[in-house]
Amino acid sequence: MKNNLFIIDLYNLIYRMFYAVPQMHTRDGKPVNAIFGVAKFLKSLSQENPESCIIVASDSGKTFRSEIFEAYKGTRDRMPDDLRSQIETIFELFDAAHIPIITKKGYEADDIIGSLAQQTLDQKIDFKTIIISSDKDLCQFVCDEKVHIYDAMKKKFLKEKDIIEKFGVPKHQVRDYLAIVGDSSDNIPGIAGFGPKKAVALLDEFGSLEGIYKAIGIDNYNEDMEISDAIKEDNSSIKNIKSITPRMRSLLLENIDNAFLSQKLATIVTDLSIEVSCSFVGKNLETDTYIDILSSLDFRSLIPKEQQKEHKLPSIQAKKLNSYETFIESIHAIQNPTSISLDMKNKEFSFSSGEEVYTVSTRDIDIIPFFDILTEKNIPIIAYDIKKILGEIKRYKNQITLQSENQKSLF
């Protein structure tokens, strides 16, 4: 039985995880939801496929498609800042796990994946290849028992019958289907006025984009050809073709350049020279460096129990204040927001300043005047479970008068 070769479409996976996983942040406020999503996916993939080879395909700067069509992918939004700040760590994860990331200057991840898929189909590499991507272009490579597409979010494998259900055409017509209907995600223009229904009907009857244009009298399109008025007005070529009306023929002629440009943009390169390195298999995911990265981000749920490090909390020595005057002096010395607690059971009031923690015994020292100042001066109180804290203060004072609307709203 052949081993599986999983090829991850890197940025496709990253974007999908960023939008699928709810916002998460480290203790210092760094966004990490995309990192968590990718790490969780890698854990699942590796556990389910411990002997399988995993590699990553990534874009590499400006590609040849942008050279032939400047607006290619021009409708895409700029990468969100919260995602951009996570990219470096995601690359570090793959590097720590020794999962190879393959790039080719001037080419997209699709071209790398397409070339490896073609090597599989040509039996140049001895794997069953599984493409992890939601990119429509890659559906043209699906071949049962040889090349599958796996949708990481839907957890579904796409086979040849699924491609027909998805597009209405078999895999070998996917490229020309996209050339006709366009692809808004890549800003591929397609043919104006032609949607999926027309595309499926025309490809079913004429087989290809070239076949459609041959049916309306255009053979061997090239970028320099001009469509004369005489050709535009001569509808004799469709006299016996019921599926193409004069209006449709006119639209096809008007959009001929866009049609073949779109076909070129949707064509995936399949002859890149790429050697597959199986330096990584699933069971080797959790290296020490990989675990260190997960630990630094507090992703404890993704770390095997035997590799989790103990987190020892530092011991805190509280300083006891013995007079109201010392208490007030310490309060005045606080430069930053502080945390406070009032323990009614043990009759203690505590607060912190930097790394110092102070306690006052309310059995020995009356600090009601402090709470009077707190309320009379309208000093903002921001805290977790503020109702509980103010309730404890109220019980301590027996009665507390709220002076500001801000403080009243806390109840």
Backbone hydrogen bonds in HBPLUS format (Angstrom, degrees):
<---DONOR---> <-ACCEPTOR-->    atom                        ^
c    i                          cat <-CA-CA->   ^        H-A-AA   ^      H-
h    n   atom  resd res      DA  || num        DHA   H-A  angle D-A-AA Bond
n    s   type  num  typ     dist DA aas  dist angle  dist       angle   num
A0128-LYS N   A0003-ASN O   3.01 MM 125  6.27 161.5  2.05 152.5 157.4     1
A0053-CYS N   A0004-ASN O   3.07 MM  49  6.30 154.0  2.14 171.5 163.8     2
A0005-LEU N   A0128-LYS O   2.86 MM 123  5.99 156.7  1.91 146.7 147.5     3
A0130-ILE N   A0005-LEU O   2.83 MM 125  6.01 167.6  1.84 151.4 152.1     4
A0006-PHE N   A0053-CYS O   2.84 MM  47  6.18 168.2  1.86 166.8 163.7     5
A0055-ILE N   A0006-PHE O   2.94 MM  49  6.31 163.4  1.97 168.5 173.4     6
A0007-ILE N   A0130-ILE O   2.92 MM 123  6.24 162.0  1.95 154.5 158.0     7
A0132-ILE N   A0007-ILE O   2.84 MM 125  5.96 177.7  1.84 157.0 156.6     8
A0008-ILE N   A0055-ILE O   2.97 MM  47  6.35 167.2  1.99 149.5 152.4     9
A0057-ALA N   A0008-ILE O   2.86 MM  49  5.99 173.7  1.86 161.4 161.5    10
A0009-ASP N   A0132-ILE O   3.10 MM 123  6.00 171.1  2.11 153.1 152.3    11
A0013-LEU N   A0009-ASP O   2.99 MM   4  6.20 158.2  2.04 161.1 167.8    12
A0010-LEU N   A0057-ALA O   3.00 MM  47  5.88 161.5  2.04 161.7 167.4    13
A0014-ILE N   A0010-LEU O   2.94 MM   4  6.24 162.9  1.97 154.0 159.4    14
A0015-TYR N   A0011-TYR O   2.99 MM   4  5.99 173.2  2.00 146.0 148.0    15
A0016-ARG N   A0012-ASN O   3.17 MM   4  6.25 160.2  2.21 141.4 147.4    16
A0017-MET N   A0013-LEU O   2.95 MM   4  6.14 157.1  2.01 153.1 159.0    17
A0018-PHE N   A0014-ILE O   2.93 MM   4  6.12 156.1  1.98 150.5 157.7    18
A0019-TYR N   A0015-TYR O   3.15 MM   4  6.38 158.3  2.20 152.4 155.9    19
A0020-ALA N   A0016-ARG O   2.96 MM   4  5.95 131.7  2.20 136.4 149.7    20
A0021-VAL N   A0017-MET O   2.94 MM   4  5.72 166.0  1.96 150.0 151.5    21
A0032-VAL N   A0024-MET O   2.91 MM   8  5.48 158.5  1.95 135.8 138.5    22
A0026-THR N   A0030-LYS O   2.88 MM   4  5.21 149.5  1.97 137.1 145.5    23
A0029-GLY N   A0026-THR O   2.94 MM   3  5.19 161.5  1.98 114.7 116.4    24
A0036-PHE N   A0032-VAL O   2.90 MM   4  6.09 163.7  1.93 157.0 161.5    25
A0037-GLY N   A0033-ASN O   2.94 MM   4  6.11 160.0  1.98 145.1 150.7    26
A0038-VAL N   A0034-ALA O   2.95 MM   4  6.16 163.4  1.98 152.0 155.5    27
A0039-ALA N   A0035-ILE O   2.91 MM   4  6.08 167.6  1.92 153.4 157.4    28
A0040-LYS N   A0036-PHE O   2.81 MM   4  5.94 157.9  1.86 152.7 159.0    29
A0041-PHE N   A0037-GLY O   2.98 MM   4  6.12 153.9  2.05 142.2 149.5    30
A0042-LEU N   A0038-VAL O   2.90 MM   4  6.16 161.7  1.93 153.6 158.4    31
A0043-LYS N   A0039-ALA O   3.00 MM   4  6.18 153.6  2.07 143.2 150.3    32
A0044-SER N   A0040-LYS O   3.06 MM   4  6.29 163.5  2.09 148.0 151.8    33
A0045-LEU N   A0041-PHE O   2.84 MM   4  6.04 170.3  1.85 158.5 161.4    34
A0046-SER N   A0042-LEU O   2.89 MM   4  5.90 160.9  1.93 145.8 151.3    35
A0047-GLN N   A0043-LYS O   2.96 MM   4  6.08 158.7  2.01 147.9 153.8    36
A0048-GLU N   A0044-SER O   3.04 MM   4  6.17 157.2  2.09 149.7 155.5    37
A0049-ASN N   A0045-LEU O   2.99 MM   4  5.98 127.6  2.27 135.6 149.1    38
A0052-SER N   A0049-ASN O   3.15 MM   3  5.33 163.4  2.17 112.0 117.2    39
A0283-LYS N   A0050-PRO O   2.90 MM 233  4.34 152.3  1.98 129.1 120.4    40
A0282-GLY N   A0052-SER O   3.05 MM 230  5.76 144.3  2.19 148.9 159.6    41
A0056-VAL N   A0100-PRO O   2.91 MM  44  6.10 151.1  1.99 163.5 169.1    42
A0102-ILE N   A0056-VAL O   2.70 MM  46  6.01 172.7  1.70 162.7 161.3    43
A0058-SER N   A0102-ILE O   3.03 MM  44  6.17 159.4  2.08 167.1 163.7    44
A0066-SER N   A0063-THR O   3.10 MM   3  5.52 130.8  2.35 106.6 118.0    45
A0064-PHE N   A0106-GLY O   3.06 MM  42  5.62 148.2  2.16 149.6 139.6    46
A0067-GLU N   A0064-PHE O   3.08 MM   3  4.95 128.5  2.36  90.6 104.8    47
A0068-ILE N   A0064-PHE O   3.19 MM   4  6.58 145.2  2.31 145.3 152.9    48
A0069-PHE N   A0065-ARG O   2.94 MM   4  6.04 137.2  2.13 142.1 154.1    49
A0072-TYR N   A0069-PHE O   2.93 MM   3  5.51 162.4  1.96 125.9 127.8    50
A0074-GLY N   A0071-ALA O   2.75 MM   3  4.70 152.8  1.83 132.7 128.1    51
A0073-LYS N   A0186-ASP O   2.76 MM 113  4.23 155.1  1.82 127.1 124.1    52
A0076-ARG N   A0073-LYS O   3.30 MM   3  5.80 166.7  2.32 113.4 117.2    53
A0083-LEU N   A0080-PRO O   3.00 MM   3  5.33 139.9  2.16 105.5 117.0    54
A0084-ARG N   A0080-PRO O   2.88 MM   4  6.17 164.6  1.90 157.1 162.2    55
A0085-SER N   A0081-ASP O   3.08 MM   4  6.20 158.5  2.13 151.6 154.4    56
A0086-GLN N   A0083-LEU O   2.85 MM   3  5.30 156.7  1.91 115.2 123.1    57
A0087-ILE N   A0084-ARG O   3.31 MM   3  5.52 152.7  2.39 105.9 113.0    58
A0090-ILE N   A0086-GLN O   3.14 MM   4  6.42 153.5  2.21 153.0 161.0    59
A0091-PHE N   A0087-ILE O   3.02 MM   4  6.37 158.8  2.07 157.0 162.2    60
A0092-GLU N   A0088-GLU O   2.97 MM   4  6.26 148.7  2.07 142.1 151.6    61
A0093-LEU N   A0089-THR O   2.90 MM   4  6.22 142.7  2.04 144.2 153.9    62
A0094-PHE N   A0090-ILE O   3.22 MM   4  6.62 161.2  2.26 152.3 154.5    63
A0095-ASP N   A0091-PHE O   2.97 MM   4  6.20 159.0  2.02 148.8 155.4    64
A0096-ALA N   A0092-GLU O   2.78 MM   4  5.92 156.6  1.84 147.1 153.5    65
A0097-ALA N   A0093-LEU O   3.04 MM   4  6.28 144.9  2.17 145.7 154.7    66
A0099-ILE N   A0094-PHE O   2.93 MM   5  5.16 160.6  1.96 157.3 155.8    67
A0098-HIS N   A0095-ASP O   3.04 MM   3  4.93 152.0  2.12  99.4 108.2    68
A0107-TYR N   A0104-LYS O   2.96 MM   3  5.52 154.7  2.02 145.5 144.4    69
A0111-ASP N   A0108-GLU O   3.08 MM   3  5.40 128.6  2.35 103.6 115.3    70
A0112-ILE N   A0108-GLU O   3.38 MM   4  6.83 152.5  2.46 146.4 153.4    71
A0113-ILE N   A0109-ALA O   2.87 MM   4  6.14 167.2  1.88 159.9 163.6    72
A0114-GLY N   A0110-ASP O   2.71 MM   4  5.82 157.9  1.76 145.5 152.8    73
A0115-SER N   A0111-ASP O   2.94 MM   4  6.01 153.3  2.02 138.3 144.9    74
A0116-LEU N   A0112-ILE O   3.07 MM   4  6.32 157.3  2.12 147.4 153.1    75
A0117-ALA N   A0113-ILE O   2.82 MM   4  6.02 154.2  1.89 150.8 158.9    76
A0118-GLN N   A0114-GLY O   2.90 MM   4  6.07 154.1  1.97 143.6 150.6    77
A0119-GLN N   A0115-SER O   3.00 MM   4  6.24 147.5  2.11 138.3 147.3    78
A0120-THR N   A0116-LEU O   3.04 MM   4  6.33 146.2  2.16 140.2 149.0    79
A0121-LEU N   A0117-ALA O   2.94 MM   4  6.31 158.3  1.99 149.4 155.0    80
A0122-ASP N   A0118-GLN O   2.83 MM   4  6.02 148.4  1.93 147.3 156.1    81
A0124-LYS N   A0119-GLN O   2.75 MM   5  4.99 156.2  1.80 159.0 158.4    82
A0123-GLN N   A0120-THR O   2.99 MM   3  4.92 155.9  2.04 102.7 109.5    83
A0129-THR N   A0146-LYS O   2.86 MM  17  6.20 140.1  2.02 175.1 167.8    84
A0148-HIS N   A0129-THR O   2.94 MM  19  6.45 157.6  1.99 156.8 163.8    85
A0131-ILE N   A0148-HIS O   2.82 MM  17  6.19 167.4  1.83 156.1 155.0    86
A0150-TYR N   A0131-ILE O   2.68 MM  19  5.89 167.5  1.70 158.3 159.7    87
A0138-LEU N   A0135-ASP O   3.33 MM   3  5.89 140.8  2.49 110.5 118.5    88
A0139-CYS N   A0136-LYS O   3.05 MM   3  5.64 164.5  2.08 120.2 125.2    89
A0141-PHE N   A0138-LEU O   3.16 MM   3  5.93 171.3  2.17 122.3 124.7    90
A0142-VAL N   A0139-CYS O   3.30 MM   3  5.63 168.1  2.32 112.6 116.1    91
A0143-CYS N   A0147-VAL O   2.82 MM   4  4.90 161.4  1.86 133.9 140.0    92
A0146-LYS N   A0143-CYS O   2.83 MM   3  5.44 156.4  1.89 144.8 149.0    93
A0147-VAL N   A0143-CYS O   2.80 MM   4  4.90 158.8  1.84 139.4 146.1    94
A0158-LEU N   A0149-ILE O   2.66 MM   9  5.12 163.2  1.69 156.5 162.2    95
A0151-ASP N   A0156-LYS O   2.86 MM   5  5.30 169.7  1.87 157.7 157.3    96
A0155-LYS N   A0151-ASP O   2.71 MM   4  5.42 122.8  2.03 144.2 159.4    97
A0156-LYS N   A0151-ASP O   3.32 MM   5  5.30 146.2  2.44 130.3 138.8    98
A0162-ASP N   A0159-LYS O   2.93 MM   3  5.24 125.7  2.23 105.2 120.0    99
A0163-ILE N   A0159-LYS O   3.18 MM   4  6.61 141.8  2.33 150.0 161.1   100
A0163-ILE N   A0160-GLU O   3.13 MM   3  5.22 127.5  2.42  97.1 110.4   101
A0164-ILE N   A0160-GLU O   3.28 MM   4  6.70 155.3  2.35 149.4 154.8   102
A0165-GLU N   A0161-LYS O   3.06 MM   4  6.34 155.5  2.12 142.7 149.6   103
A0166-LYS N   A0162-ASP O   2.87 MM   4  5.99 145.4  1.99 140.0 149.6   104
A0167-PHE N   A0163-ILE O   2.94 MM   4  6.07 167.5  1.95 155.8 157.5   105
A0168-GLY N   A0164-ILE O   2.67 MM   4  4.74 137.5  1.85 125.9 139.3   106
A0173-GLN N   A0170-PRO O   3.00 MM   3  5.71 162.1  2.03 123.3 129.2   107
A0174-VAL N   A0171-LYS O   3.14 MM   3  5.31 168.5  2.15 111.9 115.4   108
A0177-TYR N   A0173-GLN O   2.86 MM   4  6.02 147.6  1.97 150.8 161.3   109
A0178-LEU N   A0174-VAL O   2.98 MM   4  6.24 160.5  2.01 155.2 158.4   110
A0179-ALA N   A0175-ARG O   2.99 MM   4  6.28 142.2  2.14 139.1 150.7   111
A0180-ILE N   A0176-ASP O   3.08 MM   4  6.28 137.1  2.27 137.8 147.0   112
A0180-ILE N   A0177-TYR O   3.18 MM   3  5.31 131.8  2.42  96.6 108.9   113
A0181-VAL N   A0177-TYR O   2.97 MM   4  6.27 175.2  1.97 161.9 161.4   114
A0182-GLY N   A0178-LEU O   2.72 MM   4  4.97 138.5  1.88 129.8 140.1   115
A0191-ILE N   A0180-ILE O   2.76 MM  11  5.11 173.5  1.76 140.6 138.2   116
A0183-ASP N   A0188-ILE O   2.99 MM   5  4.91 154.4  2.06 127.7 133.8   117
A0186-ASP N   A0183-ASP O   3.19 MM   3  5.70 138.0  2.38 111.1 120.7   118
A0187-ASN N   A0183-ASP O   2.91 MM   4  5.83 110.3  2.41 139.4 157.7   119
A0188-ILE N   A0183-ASP O   2.97 MM   5  4.91 161.2  2.01 140.2 139.4   120
A0194-PHE N   A0191-ILE O   3.11 MM   3  5.72 154.2  2.18 145.0 143.5   121
A0199-ALA N   A0195-GLY O   3.04 MM   4  6.19 164.2  2.06 157.5 162.6   122
A0200-VAL N   A0196-PRO O   2.91 MM   4  6.05 165.3  1.93 154.9 157.4   123
A0201-ALA N   A0197-LYS O   3.10 MM   4  6.32 164.7  2.12 147.9 152.2   124
A0202-LEU N   A0198-LYS O   2.90 MM   4  6.05 166.3  1.92 156.1 159.5   125
A0203-LEU N   A0199-ALA O   2.98 MM   4  6.07 164.0  2.01 150.3 155.1   126
A0204-ASP N   A0200-VAL O   2.91 MM   4  5.95 149.4  2.00 143.8 152.7   127
A0205-GLU N   A0201-ALA O   3.12 MM   4  6.32 144.5  2.26 139.0 147.6   128
A0206-PHE N   A0202-LEU O   2.76 MM   4  5.85 164.5  1.79 155.4 160.2   129
A0207-GLY N   A0203-LEU O   2.82 MM   4  4.65 140.8  1.97 120.4 127.2   130
A0212-ILE N   A0208-SER O   3.00 MM   4  6.31 146.8  2.11 144.8 153.1   131
A0213-TYR N   A0209-LEU O   3.13 MM   4  6.46 163.8  2.15 152.9 156.0   132
A0214-LYS N   A0210-GLU O   2.87 MM   4  6.04 145.2  1.99 144.4 155.0   133
A0215-ALA N   A0211-GLY O   3.07 MM   4  6.22 145.7  2.19 137.7 145.8   134
A0216-ILE N   A0213-TYR O   3.21 MM   3  5.22 137.0  2.41  94.1 105.4   135
A0218-ILE N   A0213-TYR O   2.80 MM   5  5.20 159.6  1.84 151.9 146.8   136
A0217-GLY N   A0214-LYS O   3.11 MM   3  5.12 161.9  2.14 107.2 109.5   137
A0225-MET N   A0222-ASN O   3.13 MM   3  5.68 165.1  2.15 118.7 123.4   138
A0232-LYS N   A0228-SER O   3.07 MM   4  6.38 159.3  2.11 148.7 154.8   139
A0233-GLU N   A0229-ASP O   2.92 MM   4  6.11 147.9  2.03 147.6 155.3   140
A0234-ASP N   A0230-ALA O   3.09 MM   4  6.14 124.7  2.41 136.7 150.0   141
A0234-ASP N   A0231-ILE O   3.28 MM   3  5.17 141.0  2.44  94.9 105.7   142
A0238-ILE N   A0235-ASN O   3.14 MM   3  5.79 152.6  2.22 115.9 122.7   143
A0239-LYS N   A0236-SER O   3.16 MM   3  5.06 165.7  2.18 108.3 110.3   144
A0241-ILE N   A0238-ILE O   3.03 MM   3  4.83 164.5  2.05 104.1 108.5   145
A0249-ARG N   A0245-THR O   2.88 MM   4  6.21 160.8  1.92 158.3 164.2   146
A0250-SER N   A0246-PRO O   2.94 MM   4  6.13 153.5  2.01 144.8 151.8   147
A0251-LEU N   A0247-ARG O   3.07 MM   4  6.39 154.4  2.13 146.6 152.9   148
A0252-LEU N   A0248-MET O   2.90 MM   4  6.17 158.1  1.95 151.8 158.1   149
A0253-LEU N   A0249-ARG O   2.97 MM   4  6.23 154.5  2.04 148.5 154.9   150
A0254-GLU N   A0250-SER O   2.94 MM   4  6.15 158.0  1.99 147.4 153.9   151
A0255-ASN N   A0251-LEU O   3.02 MM   4  6.10 145.4  2.15 144.3 152.6   152
A0256-ILE N   A0253-LEU O   3.40 MM   3  5.14 169.9  2.41 105.0 104.6   153
A0259-ALA N   A0255-ASN O   2.86 MM   4  6.04 153.3  1.93 155.9 164.6   154
A0260-PHE N   A0256-ILE O   3.15 MM   4  6.40 166.5  2.17 152.5 153.2   155
A0261-LEU N   A0257-ASP O   2.90 MM   4  5.98 147.3  2.00 146.0 156.3   156
A0262-SER N   A0258-ASN O   2.82 MM   4  5.85 159.5  1.86 144.1 149.9   157
A0263-GLN N   A0259-ALA O   3.00 MM   4  6.28 145.2  2.12 137.4 147.4   158
A0264-LYS N   A0260-PHE O   3.07 MM   4  6.20 150.2  2.17 133.7 141.0   159
A0265-LEU N   A0261-LEU O   2.92 MM   4  6.26 155.2  1.99 151.2 158.3   160
A0266-ALA N   A0262-SER O   2.94 MM   4  6.08 144.9  2.07 142.9 152.0   161
A0267-THR N   A0264-LYS O   3.28 MM   3  5.15 154.0  2.35  96.3 104.0   162
A0284-ASN N   A0281-VAL O   2.94 MM   3  5.82 164.4  1.97 132.6 137.8   163
A0285-LEU N   A0282-GLY O   3.26 MM   3  5.72 153.3  2.33 125.7 123.4   164
A0287-THR N   A0285-LEU O   2.91 MM   2  5.99 132.2  2.14 112.3  97.6   165
A0291-ILE N   A0287-THR O   2.94 MM   4  6.21 163.1  1.97 155.1 159.2   166
A0292-ASP N   A0288-ASP O   2.90 MM   4  6.13 150.7  1.99 144.2 152.9   167
A0293-ILE N   A0289-THR O   3.09 MM   4  6.41 149.2  2.19 145.2 152.2   168
A0294-LEU N   A0290-TYR O   3.12 MM   4  6.50 162.6  2.15 150.7 154.9   169
A0295-SER N   A0291-ILE O   2.81 MM   4  6.03 157.3  1.86 152.2 159.2   170
A0296-SER N   A0292-ASP O   2.91 MM   4  6.10 154.0  1.98 144.4 151.1   171
A0297-LEU N   A0293-ILE O   3.22 MM   4  6.46 131.7  2.47 140.2 152.0   172
A0297-LEU N   A0294-LEU O   3.18 MM   3  5.24 137.2  2.37  96.0 107.9   173
A0299-PHE N   A0294-LEU O   2.97 MM   5  5.18 171.0  1.98 153.7 151.2   174
A0298-ASP N   A0295-SER O   3.03 MM   3  4.96 161.2  2.07 104.3 109.9   175
A0302-LEU N   A0299-PHE O   3.04 MM   3  5.65 155.9  2.10 116.6 123.8   176
A0303-ILE N   A0300-ARG O   3.15 MM   3  5.23 161.7  2.19 106.2 111.9   177
A0307-GLN N   A0304-PRO O   2.83 MM   3  5.37 152.6  1.91 117.0 126.1   178
A0308-GLN N   A0305-LYS O   3.23 MM   3  5.22 161.1  2.27 102.2 108.0   179
A0319-LYS N   A0357-VAL O   2.78 MM  38  6.21 165.1  1.80 159.8 159.1   180
A0359-THR N   A0319-LYS O   2.89 MM  40  6.14 154.0  1.96 150.2 151.0   181
A0321-LEU N   A0359-THR O   2.92 MM  38  6.18 167.7  1.93 175.8 177.5   182
A0327-PHE N   A0323-SER O   3.06 MM   4  6.27 154.1  2.13 144.5 152.2   183
A0328-ILE N   A0324-TYR O   2.93 MM   4  6.21 158.7  1.97 153.8 157.9   184
A0329-GLU N   A0325-GLU O   2.94 MM   4  6.21 162.1  1.98 152.4 157.5   185
A0330-SER N   A0326-THR O   3.01 MM   4  6.18 156.8  2.06 146.1 152.0   186
A0331-ILE N   A0327-PHE O   3.01 MM   4  6.30 151.2  2.10 145.4 153.8   187
A0332-HIS N   A0328-ILE O   2.94 MM   4  6.20 161.1  1.97 154.1 158.2   188
A0333-ALA N   A0329-GLU O   3.14 MM   4  6.34 133.4  2.37 138.1 150.1   189
A0333-ALA N   A0330-SER O   3.23 MM   3  5.13 131.5  2.48  91.5 104.4   190
A0334-ILE N   A0331-ILE O   3.17 MM   3  5.59 161.2  2.20 111.2 117.0   191
A0352-SER N   A0339-SER O   3.22 MM  13  5.79 131.8  2.46 148.7 159.3   192
A0341-SER N   A0350-SER O   2.90 MM   9  5.19 147.7  2.01 144.6 145.8   193
A0350-SER N   A0341-SER O   2.80 MM   9  5.19 167.2  1.81 154.8 158.9   194
A0343-ASP N   A0348-GLU O   2.65 MM   5  5.05 158.9  1.69 170.6 169.1   195
A0347-LYS N   A0343-ASP O   2.77 MM   4  5.55 110.3  2.26 136.9 155.1   196
A0348-GLU N   A0343-ASP O   3.00 MM   5  5.05 151.5  2.08 136.0 143.0   197
A0362-THR N   A0347-LYS O   2.88 MM  15  5.34 149.1  1.97 136.2 144.3   198
A0349-PHE N   A0360-VAL O   2.92 MM  11  5.19 163.1  1.95 151.2 156.8   199
A0360-VAL N   A0349-PHE O   2.77 MM  11  5.19 146.1  1.89 149.6 160.5   200
A0351-PHE N   A0358-TYR O   3.04 MM   7  5.51 153.0  2.11 145.8 152.8   201
A0358-TYR N   A0351-PHE O   2.83 MM   7  5.51 178.1  1.83 176.7 177.3   202
A0353-SER N   A0356-GLU O   2.87 MM   3  5.24 159.5  1.91 148.4 154.4   203
A0356-GLU N   A0353-SER O   3.03 MM   3  5.24 155.8  2.09 131.1 129.1   204
A0364-ASP N   A0361-SER O   3.13 MM   3  5.56 135.5  2.34 105.2 115.0   205
A0365-ILE N   A0361-SER O   2.98 MM   4  6.18 155.0  2.05 152.1 160.2   206
A0370-PHE N   A0367-ILE O   3.02 MM   3  5.36 131.2  2.27 105.2 117.8   207
A0371-PHE N   A0368-ILE O   2.98 MM   3  5.20 115.6  2.41 103.5 118.7   208
A0372-ASP N   A0368-ILE O   2.94 MM   4  6.29 146.6  2.05 152.2 162.9   209
A0373-ILE N   A0369-PRO O   3.04 MM   4  6.33 156.4  2.10 146.5 151.0   210
A0374-LEU N   A0370-PHE O   3.00 MM   4  6.28 155.1  2.07 145.1 152.5   211
A0375-THR N   A0371-PHE O   3.13 MM   4  6.34 152.6  2.21 144.4 149.1   212
A0376-GLU N   A0372-ASP O   2.87 MM   4  5.98 164.8  1.90 153.4 158.6   213
A0377-LYS N   A0373-ILE O   2.97 MM   4  5.80 160.5  2.01 149.9 153.0   214
A0379-ILE N   A0374-LEU O   3.37 MM   5  5.63 155.3  2.43 155.1 161.2   215
A0378-ASN N   A0375-THR O   3.29 MM   3  5.28 161.1  2.32 102.8 107.6   216
A0388-LYS N   A0385-ASP O   3.08 MM   3  5.59 125.1  2.39 108.5 120.7   217
A0389-ILE N   A0385-ASP O   3.32 MM   4  6.76 158.6  2.37 148.8 154.5   218
A0390-LEU N   A0386-ILE O   2.91 MM   4  6.11 174.9  1.91 160.3 161.2   219
A0391-GLY N   A0387-LYS O   2.85 MM   4  5.90 143.2  1.98 138.5 149.5   220
A0392-GLU N   A0388-LYS O   2.95 MM   4  6.23 149.4  2.05 146.0 153.5   221
A0393-ILE N   A0389-ILE O   2.98 MM   4  6.34 156.4  2.03 149.3 156.2   222
A0394-LYS N   A0390-LEU O   2.86 MM   4  6.02 154.0  1.92 141.5 148.9   223
A0395-ARG N   A0391-GLY O   2.91 MM   4  6.18 156.1  1.97 144.9 151.2   224
A0396-TYR N   A0392-GLU O   2.92 MM   4  6.14 148.9  2.02 142.6 151.6   225
A0397-LYS N   A0393-ILE O   2.88 MM   4  6.18 154.5  1.94 150.7 157.3   226
A0398-ASN N   A0394-LYS O   2.64 MM   4  5.50 126.0  1.93 140.4 156.2   227
A0408-LYS N   A0404-SER O   3.03 MM   4  6.30 154.2  2.10 144.3 152.1   228
A0409-SER N   A0405-GLU O   2.93 MM   4  6.11 150.7  2.01 147.6 154.3   229
A0410-LEU N   A0407-GLN O   3.11 MM   3  5.33 145.9  2.23 101.1 111.1   230
A0411-PHE N   A0408-LYS O   3.09 MM   3  5.72 158.7  2.13 115.6 121.5   231
